[in-house]
Amino acid sequence: MPENDKQSLSMVTCTAPVNIAVIKYWGKRDEDLILPMNSSLSLTLHQDQLKTTTTVACSRNFQQDRIWLNGKEEDISNPRLQSCLQESILWRLNDFDCNGTCTSMTSCSPNDDDDDVKIWFVLVYTLSQLFGVESEQLSAVARQGSGSACRSLYGGFVQWKLGEQLDGKDSLAEQVESESYWPELRVLTLVVSAEQKSVGSTSGMHTSVETSQLLKYRADVVVPSRMEEMIRVIRERDFPAFGELTMKDSNQFHAICLDTYPPIFYLNNMSHRIISLVHRYNQYYGETRVAYTFDAGPNAVIYTLQDHLSEFVQVVRHFFPPEVSGEEFFKGLPVCSADLSEELKKDINMEPTPKGIRYIISTKAGPGPCVVKDPNHHLLGADGLPK
Ligand code: DP6
């Protein structure tokens, strides 16, 4: 903690990335400790487009722990938040200079319908920075905020190992390859128009564990060999194999959702159209050039290589003519516009769906959480309240 702040106030701001799984986590073997039934693997996305920022302030002068999310005060008694805070209380006690009270403010970008931003994780990370804790167990604490979020502790390709111990101490995130390992890899998020909010991942996976026989088969038989294969194709930078495995794993996850009773539908008509478009596009070229994956919602995440990015964006724009133009539709890394070949459009042979996709976010692999040095970026004022 900075020397001159020791007396009264210490404040740290951190940003944390989002990760998108290519081998999905779905199902817990222990709901209290948040231990998964299978290992999973994801890519951490660059923070230029999507990130969560958290400021934690700690002072003896504050009256009580308080927390705000996107400016709105949250109930501090939330059980998952409490699991994270319990651990941080130990850090606080160990930190003789700052055993005061903390306030925290988190903001997510973009903050609408983004269910992938796992806020408690960045809170844990920020607290660890504030108290100078460098613990190997950080991902075990982060995991208690939200399972998949522990993979955001590292940049690039990250696996969350299932672990064997009952106490979950070996169920940890681990970097497979850094964010610079596969520089040509690109990620597009296609944000579709959704009518209703879907079942949350926590309750969805609970019902799957209770009712889906397929889930057990996936966890016991399918995922162990898929993890090995996924790590191998990433290390070989073999996009067709990576893409195919990514799509198959996403499809299997959604098959489990259908096998859940009552069934869970995360994909909507627009998601199905995107799936068809990807397969028709790949079929046209006779190889896997783009791959989709879907989490607990209808938005598609597309993996592709730099060389195919601009053409595929044009294809999306052609088959989902947007309501808005230019920067409003396409956010992120620039792509040069290429004219689409008539033959390709004809071969894909789909009716365009106007306004089916609200906007596209283009990004790539990125690093893990970062400490923000510039104090102007703190989200809290010296009084510990949101600025
Ligand atoms: C479909 O991490 O949101 O995104 O541990 O209950 O908070 P909890 O679940 P959560 O589940 C994410 C599920 C997924 C797949 C994945 O990211 O691996």
Residues whose N, C-alpha, C, O or C-beta is under 5 A from the ligand:
A	BS01	DP6	A21 I23 K24 Y25 S40 G145 S146 G147 S148 A149 S201 T202 D295 A296
